[in-house]
Amino acid sequence: MGVSEVENGINFAIFSQHATAVTLCLSLPKREKLDWQDGGMIELPLDPRVNKTGDIWHICIEDLPRSEVLYGYRVDGPRDWHQGHRFDSSIVLIDPYAKLVEGRRHFGDASAKLSKFLGTYEFESLPFDWGDNYKLPNIPEKDLVIYEMNVRAFTVDESSGLDPEIRGSYLELGINAVELLPVFEFDEMEFQRRRNPRDHMVNTWGYSTINFFSPMSRYAGGGGGPLKASWEFKEMVKALHGAGIEVILDVVYNHTNEADDANPYTTSFRGIDNKVYYMVDGNGQLLNYAGCGTPSALVNCFLFTSLKNFFTSCNVGTYNSLLAIPSTTQRNTLNCNHPVVMELILDSLRHWVVEYHVDGFRFDLASVLCRGTDGSPLNAPPLIRAIAKDAILSRCKIIAEPWDCRGLYLVGKFPNWDRWAEWNGKYRDDLRKFIKGDPGMKGILATRISGSSDLYRVNKRKPYHSINFIIAHDGFTLYDMVSYNYKHNEANGEGGNDGCNDNFSWNCGFEGETDDASIKALRSRQMKNFHLALMVSQGTPMMLMGDEYGHTRYGNNNSYGHDTAINNFQWGQLETKKNSHYRFFSEVIKFRQSRRVFGREDFLNINDVTWHEDNWDNYDSKFLAFTLHDNNGADIYLAFNAHDFFVKVSLPPPPPKRQWFRVVDTNLESPDDIVPEGAAGTGSTYNLSPYSSILLEAK
């Protein structure tokens, strides 16, 4: 499939089951500009008697240049929309298997917002030099600390300065895996093609995939185009691997950029074979399980999140009937478990592992991948199983976002073959509730910190299959979660109707920015409480880019469309927090990695932990203390106080010939808030401040 160099030329191959005519379109190199919009293309109709085998249309061309050729296809077929077809031979389409995509060169260039995209290839360059001493990090899953980030937003702000002294922030922070927001070719200008409430925005997050094989060409330096983007991506992976940091890609196989029937933007799959590539109902209408489209579709998506606790006991039919998305908001949902589409996805994943050496994937709205061709949930989805069993993908971390926007909520129940990890949405919600002081959360906090055995202790699953997070790219930042009770999304243009309403946040006494020193101190303390809880929990911790210095989006919990400072890493703020907030975050991560009691291979047993609690059923208790036992006596004592008053704690006796050293007290100012080597002098009791937590080590 796609373009390949063979002995007698360049071969082109594309699948279309329902097409009646396919034409290959070529634009040769040495052009002054992309002239394919002006009719400057060579068009080669494919003869189905010669150039078709089964459902594969193909042609081999001699004497074609080995690079810089642009290509696409015109595809014609039945025009009956009620049968699910969307053929339009007037459009030149992108090959789904194109390894490189050419189009707009500069990110967010409004003057080129209507630019077209075509595939290209490169067979002249020498193979990328990974180096003689290059090796994959191969970090055990139990040892991962994940940092979710946006490639462009990390350095695009002028405050980055690209100073060599601060380029090493990954290493300074202590994380060992980056989870990159989408880096497949995507259309950042999708909101600006027509007048709509979001036409002032630029899609900076990247959840609008054009092609599943090609790296985002506008991430290349200086508008260098697709080949340079490919080369620079490999340089990035090589550099990260050299620093012992793995690369996990956030991949979007649940929908594409091609929009809906009301406002179609046909670039590839829709025009090649809509009925195969997308889910359609019995009337040929597009189905929507990804919640992408008009603002009202997004509202329905977030409605499900708000009601998921109620629906947990409901069956899937109840979910779908109560959360049905109106036909006027239909978009496109990839038909993932169709054999052809499944093979496309598997080929794409293998390509990123073999060609780009990535270490794993996080699958956006992965419950969509658990649906059959008619949208009904499958108990054993073929695609999910194939990914788990694939030989090339066997070394990869595979992580599911285990829900979709039609209510298929699979946290703890994702079909996994003992391989798939999951974003643990219940961990996020439960930790938020306890730390902000909700009653009745003590018991469930203990379960979450212990690795969520209620969700993952089944078959051969491990604690590290729980991806623990409190903050992710969508939703509040950590700073905003302790500064806002309500979302402030007016700048998005949807009247504040987009974004999740159930944030389980607390503004600590004032909505938004304030000069009140006591409120600012409480917010700082709460952020440290969250971070400490995350890093001492069994499972795999994940944090969001910018939380290490307290990044704010000023209460916007759905900032996908803002190519501004609210999404971009602020290096100046990092510098101002280097010796305070940032130091705490970094030292806590390093402490986790240096102690064996965290990140265990197996779930805790009775010898691993002692809970200092004899009243689990006290609904009003917001205090939890426990000791994690080390075989060599280096025990760790932890206590979390979410009350608004002091709690005088009676400390358990330390192991023989040892005493308790204070490592963390989130109520103290830097540098006393964390003393990695431990501060002596802890007695038999500890007066634990309101909304604070401590970590003691036996030494």
Secondary structure, 3 states (H helix, E strand, C coil): CEEEEECCEEEEEEECCCCCEEEEEEECCCCCCCHHHHCCCEEEECCCCCCEECCEEEEEECCCCCEEEEEEEEEECCCCHHHCCCCCCCCCECCCCCCEEECCCCCCCHHHCCCCCEEEEECCCCCCCCCCCCCCCCCCHHHCCEEEECHHHHHCCHHHCCCCCCCCHHHHHCCCEEEECCCECECCCHHHCCCCCCCCCCCCCCCCECCCCCECHHHCHHHCCHHHHHHHHHHHHHHHHHCCCEEEEEECCCCCCCCCCCCCCCCCHHHHHHHHHECECCCCCECCCCCCCCHHHHHHHHHHHHHHHHHCCCCHHHHHHHCCCCHHHCCCCECCCCHHHHHHHHHHHHHHHHCCCCCEEEECCHHHHHECCCCCECCCCHHHHHHHHCCHHHHCEEEECCCCCCCCCCCCCCCCCCCCEEECHHHHHHHHHHHCCCCCCHHHHHHHHCCCHHHHCCCCCCHHHEEEECCCCCCCCHHHHCCCCCCCCHHHCCCCCCCCCCCCCCCCCCCCCCCCHHHHHHHHHHHHHHHHHHHHCCCEEEEECCCCCCCCCCCCCCCCCCCCCCCCCCHHHHHHCCCCHHHHHHHHHHHHHHCCCCCCCCCCCCCCEEECCCCCCCCCCCEEEEEECCCCCCCEEEEEECCCCCEEEECCCCCCCCCEEEEEECCCCCCCCEEEEEECCCCCEEEECCCEEEEEEEC
